[in-house]
Amino acid sequence: MQTTAASIAQHGETGQAAGLFSTMRYLGSILGSAGMAAILSGSRPSVGEFRLLYLALLVAALLAVLATSRLPARSGQAIMPVTIDRLAPASASQAEDSPRA
């Protein structure tokens, strides 16, 4: 997922995209764990607490969909899908044809 985010970003923004992706992933896991601990605290959580947890997760998912739908589109840029060929190392014949630094 992080490779896809970095490959879609413009050349100068690749580091920013990777950093933002990692930050959001860590923030989501921290907030999710804290939310679960707050709702399910106690020795034996009741069914009502689980329902509250599922409701909180549903609201978070709907807010994520809403936030994603409001992202600006990049006009004039086609998003290239990441294929196995792009991720595979260059073969020996391709390495010989490429200029060396």
C-alpha positions as CSV (number, residue, x, y, z in Angstrom):
1,M,0.0,0.0,0.0
2,Q,2.8,2.4,0.8
3,T,4.5,1.6,-2.5
4,T,1.4,2.4,-4.3
5,A,1.0,5.7,-2.5
6,A,4.6,6.6,-3.2
7,S,4.4,5.6,-6.9
8,I,1.4,7.8,-7.5
9,A,3.0,10.9,-5.9
10,Q,4.9,13.3,-8.0
11,H,8.6,13.0,-8.1
12,G,9.4,15.6,-5.5
13,E,6.6,14.5,-3.2
14,T,7.4,10.8,-2.8
15,G,9.0,11.2,0.7
16,Q,6.2,13.3,1.9
17,A,3.6,10.8,0.7
18,A,5.4,7.9,2.4
19,G,5.8,9.9,5.6
20,L,2.1,10.9,5.6
21,F,1.0,7.4,5.0
22,S,3.1,6.0,7.9
23,T,1.9,8.8,10.2
24,M,-1.8,8.2,9.4
25,R,-1.3,4.4,9.8
26,Y,0.3,4.9,13.3
27,L,-2.3,7.5,14.3
28,G,-5.1,5.2,13.3
29,S,-3.8,2.2,15.2
30,I,-3.2,4.3,18.3
31,L,-6.6,5.9,18.3
32,G,-8.3,2.6,17.5
33,S,-6.6,0.8,20.4
34,A,-7.4,3.7,22.7
35,G,-11.0,3.7,21.6
36,M,-11.4,-0.1,22.1
37,A,-9.8,0.1,25.5
38,A,-12.1,3.0,26.6
39,I,-15.2,1.3,25.4
40,L,-14.4,-2.3,26.5
41,S,-12.8,-1.4,29.8
42,G,-13.7,-3.7,32.7
43,S,-13.3,-7.4,33.5
44,R,-16.2,-8.6,31.3
45,P,-17.6,-6.2,28.6
46,S,-21.3,-6.4,28.0
47,V,-23.1,-6.8,24.6
48,G,-24.1,-3.1,24.8
49,E,-20.4,-2.1,24.9
50,F,-19.7,-4.2,21.8
51,R,-22.6,-2.5,20.1
52,L,-21.2,0.9,21.0
53,L,-17.8,-0.2,19.7
54,Y,-19.3,-1.3,16.4
55,L,-21.2,1.9,16.1
56,A,-18.0,3.9,16.7
57,L,-16.2,1.9,14.0
58,L,-19.0,2.5,11.6
59,V,-18.9,6.2,12.2
60,A,-15.2,6.2,11.7
61,A,-15.5,4.3,8.4
62,L,-18.2,6.6,7.1
63,L,-16.1,9.7,8.0
64,A,-13.1,8.1,6.2
65,V,-15.2,7.6,3.1
66,L,-16.5,11.2,3.3
67,A,-13.0,12.5,3.7
68,T,-11.7,10.5,0.8
69,S,-14.5,11.6,-1.5
70,R,-13.5,15.3,-0.8
71,L,-9.9,14.8,-1.9
72,P,-9.1,16.9,-5.0
73,A,-8.6,15.0,-8.2
74,R,-5.3,15.4,-10.1
75,S,-6.3,16.7,-13.5
76,G,-4.2,15.6,-16.4
77,Q,-2.6,12.7,-14.7
78,A,-3.5,9.2,-15.3
79,I,-2.9,6.9,-12.3
80,M,-0.7,4.1,-13.4
81,P,-1.5,0.8,-11.7
82,V,1.4,-0.9,-10.0
83,T,2.2,-4.1,-11.8
84,I,4.6,-7.0,-10.9
85,D,6.9,-6.0,-13.8
86,R,7.5,-2.6,-12.2
87,L,8.4,-4.1,-8.9
88,A,10.6,-6.9,-10.3
89,P,14.3,-6.3,-10.4
90,A,15.8,-5.6,-13.9
91,S,17.0,-8.7,-15.8
92,A,20.6,-9.0,-16.8
93,S,19.9,-7.9,-20.4
94,Q,18.0,-4.8,-19.2
95,A,20.9,-4.0,-16.8
96,E,23.4,-4.1,-19.7
97,D,21.3,-1.7,-21.8
98,S,20.9,0.9,-19.1
99,P,23.5,3.7,-18.6
100,R,25.7,3.4,-15.6
101,A,26.3,6.1,-13.2
